[in-house]
Amino acid sequence: MDKAVKFKIKEYSKRGFGIGYYDHPVSNEKIPVEIAHTLVGDEIEAEVYKKRKRFRKGKLLNIIKPSDTRIKPKCQHVGMCGGCAWQEMDYSAQLAQKQNTVFNLFPECEKRKIVACDNPFNYRNKMEFSFSENRASTKFLGLMIAHASTYVFNVTECHLASPWVSDVLNAVRSWWEMSNLKAYNLSDNSGHLRTLTLRESFTDHKKMVMLTVSGNPEFAMSKDVINSFVQVIKEVLTDDPAIFLQIHQSIKGKPTQLFEMHLNGDVYIQEKLTIKEHELFFKISPTSFFQPNSKQAEKLYELALDISDVSKNDVVYDLYAGTATLGMIFAKRAKKVISIELNAHAVCDAKENIKLNNINNIEVLQGDVGKVLTETKDLPNPDLVVVDPPRAGLDQTAMQNIQRLLPKKILYISCNPYTQIENVKEMISFGYKLKILQPVDQFPHTYHIENIAYLTLES
């Protein structure tokens, strides 16, 4: 471990942490160091302690002179929490940094101003908290510590979600501390409690609580213990919340299995998105995927619809469809939509929501995107391909199929511009031209950026 050194933060890593450079006392090299909860412009004192392939990690000891963008954070956990890397940064500076990240990555095109979040606090409709214990059997229920992704700390407040989330979190922690239950230990498949998931409909403010527990029979929870958990939730939430117990069974050499027990309230909550003149309703079950920022999702989807210029004669492919939210939105304007999704549960949710919204020009296919496109016969050729893949981006099979299909237009939505640009470069080599970039801030106070890239095939 090196002694404490002083230097200035010059840039950000891909994870949103500050990077500064100090002169190594022996080699005189300028060594890059990544420090959580620092901002560009901060002059700091830090302890440098771990060498990595590209840069070292360090621990912030003191801010000698703060950045011009630094503000007093709202949350008491800033400095420890791995969730809000940028809560100490003025929101306008966050937007500028995210916009610059996107604009600097991509080649010349029409680059539109980032869309801000109207309320940068209390915007999340879903939070997941982890149970953990240390060797002294101290119990922790909360989020991961920044720069220490295997360690959980006790969260008592979180301003990214509604205040009731913190109330339930603290009540469940107290319930756990009074019990003999143990946190689940992945290394030996021991313990009872894995995670606590809290969800809310921003349409009618209905709430959902899910406790995920071990599937190891040795750590099965008694009916009395389960009932006591339900009682604690109902004492905090008096509006008859939906409550579930999820059993997560993990056996070495066998596929992971999930089982749900409905304990109270409704079996789902319902969210509404208003896109242009259309209202769409979504049933959200405990494990459904839904955009965590409902209000900002409306902006994102409206922009996607406008930018793609879809017409009533267009056939649209919605790849990596999830619960086919984008597919349903485009179906309101297109001739036909074909949505493809690997996750069988997401496909079931998609079909349920398509029926709920009385949409009859969308077909949902279950399977790997690349495999479905290769093996399914008689699919109509797409005019527009919409992709919203995981953070890893489009795999090579999907890229090969896009090259084979050569749709006139591609709308690529991504939560990771670093993998998005690699795919876009390959699409350009197929004959496409990048026309429009539109970043959207879905997650204030974090480094995450949602970005829309629109490409057209050049004749």
N, C-alpha and C positions, 0 to 999 in steps of 0.2 A: 504494500500500500504506500502511495506517495504522500508526502506531507501536503498540508493545505496550500493551495496556490490561488492567485488572483488573476482574473482575465475578464474580457467583455464578451457577451453573447452576440454572435454575428448572424446566425441563421437558425432555421428550424429543421429538425429531422422529420422523416416521413410520419413519425408518431406524434409530432407536435411538440416535442421537447426542444429546449434551447441547446444550441451547439456553440461552444466557444473554443478558443485555441490558446494553449499555453506553451512556453518554451521549455522543453524537457531539460533538466539540469545536467544531464550527461551527454546526450546526443545533440542538444540544441535544436532538435526538430520541433516544428509546430505541431503539437498533438491535439487532435480534435476530441472534445469531451462533451458527452450528452448529459444534460442536467434537467431533471424534471422540475416543472413549475418555475422556469425562468423565461424571460422574454427578450427578444432582440433589443439591444440597447442597455440591458442590465449590466452593470459592473459588479462582479460578485467575488466572493471567496468560497472556494469549494474544495472538498476532499476528493481526490481522484483515486479510484480504487479498483477498477476492473478493466482489463484490456479485452477488446473485442476485435473482430476482423477489420472493421472500418473505423471504429472510434472507441474510446473508453467511456465508461459510465462514471458519474461522480455524484456526490451528495452536497447539496447546497448548505453552506454554513452561514453565510451572511450576504445580504445585498448591500454593497458599499454605496452604489448610486443607482436608483431605480430608472428603468426605461420611461420615456415620456408617455408610453401607452399604458403604464401600470396604474391600476386603480385598486381601491379597497374592495375585496371580494365580499359577496353576500353570505357565503357559507363558511361555517367554522372549520370544516374539514379540508379546505384548500391548503395545500402543502403536504397532504398525505394521500388524498384520494386520487386514484388513477382515472377517474371518470371525467373530471373537468380540468383538463390541462391548461385551459385558457381563461378561466373565470376571473383571473387577475388582470386580464387585458381588456381595455375599453372595447365595447362591442363594435364600434365603427372600425377599429383597428383589426379586429377579428375578421370582419368582412373583407377588408382590404387585403389582408394576408391570404385568405382563401381564394379570392379573385386572382391575385397575382400568381399563386401557385398554379391554378388552372391555365391562365393566359400564357405563362412562361413555358409550360409543358408542350402546348399544342402549336402547330404551324399557323400561318396567316389564314384568317377567315373572318367572318363577322363575329366579333366577341362581345357578347351582351353583358351588361352590368349584373353582378350577383344580386339575387333576390333575397332580401333580408327577412328574418322571422319577426312578425309583428310583436310578439311577446317572447323575449329570449329566456324567460323562466316559466316554470310550471307547464311546459309544453309536451312532456312525454306522457303517452297513454299506457305505457308498460314499463315496469321496472322488475329486475330479477336480482335478488340478494342471496348470498351464499352463507352457509353455516360452516364454521371451522373451529378447531380447538388446537391449542399449542400443547407442548409436552407437559406443562403444568396443569392441564385440563381447564384452562381459562377459555370461556366460550365467547365466540365472535359471530355476529350476524351482520353482514353489511356488504361492502364492495372491496375490490382488490386495491392494495396499496400501489401507488405509482412506482415504477421501477422494481417492483417486487411482486410479480404477477401470481405467485403461489401463496401470498399472505393476505388475509382478510382483516379489516379493522371494523370496529363497531360504528356504524353510521347511525346517528341520532336525528339527523335532518338531511333532506335532499330537496333542493329547490328546483330541480329539473322536472319534478312531478307535482301533483296536487298535494296540499298539506296532509290529507288523510293518509297518504302513503307512509309518511313518517310516523304518524300515530299508530298505524297497524304494525309497522316494523318494530317500534319500541315495545308494544304490547306483546308481540310474539317473542321477542328476546326475553322479556320478563317471564313469560310462560315457560320458555325453554330452561331458563336458569333455575326455576323452581322444580324442574323435572329431573329424572334420571336418564334422559335421552342423551345420546352421543351424536356428535357431528359425523357424517359419513367420511370414511377414509378410503380413498381410491386405491391405495397401495395394497391393502389387504381385504378390501370389500367388507369392512366392518363399519358399525355405526348405523344410526337411524336417519338423520336429517341431511338432505342435500341442498335444496334451494327453496326460497319463498318468492313466488311470482305474483305481482299485483297489477291488475289491468283496470282501465276505466273507459267507458264510452263518453266521449265529449259531446255526444248528441243529447243524451238524457242523464248523464252522470251515474249510470248504473255501474256497479263495481264487481270485480271478480278477484278471488283469492285462491291460489293453488299452492299447496305444500307438497313438494316432491321429496319422497323418502326412498330408502334402500329397498331393493327387492330381495335382499338376503333374508330367508325365513327366520334365521336366528335373531334378527333385529326387527321382527314384525311388531307393529304398534297395537296395543290393546284397544278395544272398543271404547273403554273409559278415557284413555289418553286422547284418542281421536275426537271424542265428544268434548273433552275439555278444550281442545284447540278450537273447535267450532264455537264454543261458548265465548272464548276470548275475543274472537273476531266479531261476533254479534254484539258484544258489549261496546266495542269501538265503533262499528258500523251498524247503525240502527235501521238502515233502509233495506234489510233483507238481501244481503249480497249473495252472489253465486260463490259457493265454496266447493273446492275439489281437493281430493287427495290423489296424487299421481305416484304410482309405484314404478320406479326405474330399476329394472332388473338387468344387472350386468354380470354375465358368467363367462369366464375366460374360454375362448374357443367357440362361443355361440353368439348369434346376433343379439344385440341389445333389444329388450322388449319394454314397452311402456303400457301400463294399465291405469285407467282412471276410475275413481270412485266419486260420484256426485253426492255431496254431503248436505247442501243447502241451496235454496234460491233457484234461480233460472239455470237452464243448462247452457245458455250462451248469453252474451251481451250483444247489442246491435249498435253499429256506427253508421252514420250517414255522411256521404261525401257529395257536395254540390259542385258539379263540373259544368261550367257554362250554364245552360238552361236546364240541365238534367240533374235529378237527384238519384243517387244510387245507395242502396242499403246493403249492409254486410253483417251476416251473423258471424260472431267471433267466438269460437270455442276455446277451451283453455290452451290448446297448442297451435291455434291458427296463427299464420303470419299475417300481420297488418302493419302498415307504415306506423312507426312509433310516434310520429308527429302528425296528427290528423289534419290540422289546419294548414300546415305547410305542404302536406301531400296534395291538397286541393290545388294549390298554386303550381306544384310540380306537374301534375297531370294536365292542368289547363294549358300550361306552356308546351308540354309534349304534344298535345292535340293541335295547337296552333302552328307550332314549328313544322310539324310533319305534313301539313297541308293535305290531309287525307280527304278523299272524295267518296261519293256514294257508289262509285264504280270500282273502288280499290279492294283488292284482297290483301288482308294483313296477317302476317305471322307474328304471334306474340310468344317469343322464346324465353325460357326460364320464367314461366308465367306466374309461379307462386299460386296464389288464389285467383289468378286471372283478373285482377283489378284493372290493369291496363287494357287487357283484352275487352272487358266489358265497356270501358270508356270509349275505345275505338269502335266498338260494334255499333255505337249510336250514330256513327257517321259513315262507316264503311259498308261495302257490299257483304263481305264475309270476313270473319276472324277465326284463325286456327291457333289455339293456345297449346303449348307443350310444356309439361312440367314433370320432373322426376318423382317428387314426393307424393305418394299416394294419398296421404291425409290432406295435403293442400289441394289435390285434384277433387277430392270429395267436397271440400269446402267451396271450391270454385263452382262445381255443378249445383250445389245448394244455393249459392248466391245468384247464379245465372237464372235459376228457376224463380227465386225470390223477386228478381227485377224484371221477369218476363221478357228476357232477351232470347231471340230465336235464331240469330244469325252468327252464333259462335259455337265452335266445336272444340272440346278440350280433350287432348290426347295425353295419356300417362306414359312416361318413359324418359330415358336419356335423350336430350335434344338431338345430338348428333346421330344416334341410332335410329330415332323415330324418323328423322328427315331422310336417312339413307334407305330405310326398309319399308316405309309406308308408301303404298302405291296410289296413284290417281289423285294426289293432292294438287289443287290448282296452283299455278305459279303465283308467287306473291308480288304485289306492286310495292309493298312496304314491309320491311322486317323491323320489328321492335324487339330490342334485347335489353334486359335488365338483369345481368348475371350476378353471381356472388363476387366477393372482393377479388378473387383470383382471376376474374375476367373470363373471356370466352376460351374454351379449350380448342385444340387443334382440329378436332373432328367437326365442331360447329363452324369454325372458320372455313374449312374445306367445303362445307355444304353451302355457306354463304357465297363462296366463290363459284360454286356450281350453279346456284340458283340465280345469282346476279340480279337481285331486285332493283327496281329503279331508285328506291329510297331506303335508307337505313336510319333508324332513330335509336341511338345507343345511350341508355341511362346507366350511370355507374356511381357507386359510392367509393370508388377508388380510381382517381384519375391516372395513377401511375401504371396500373394494368390496362386501363382504358386506352391510353395513348399508344401502347404497344399494339393493341388490336387495331386501332384506327390507322396506324402506319401501314399495317398489313392490308387493310381494306383499300387504302390509297394505291397500293401496288396492284390491286385487282382492277383499278380503273376508276375508283371513286374519288370524289372531291369533297373535302371537309368544308361545309358551307356555314354552319352556325354552331357556336358554343354558348351554352346558357347555364352557368353555375347557380345553384339554389342552396341556401343555408338551411338544412334540415335540423342540424344539431348544434345550436349555439353553445359556446364555452368549451367545445371539443374541436379537435383538428379535422373532423370528418367533413367531407364536401360531397354533395350530390351534384352531378354534372350531366347535362344533356349535350350530346354531340349529334349533329344532323349531317348526313352525307348523301350525295346524289351521284348516280352513275353517269359518267361523262361519255357521250356518244363519240 
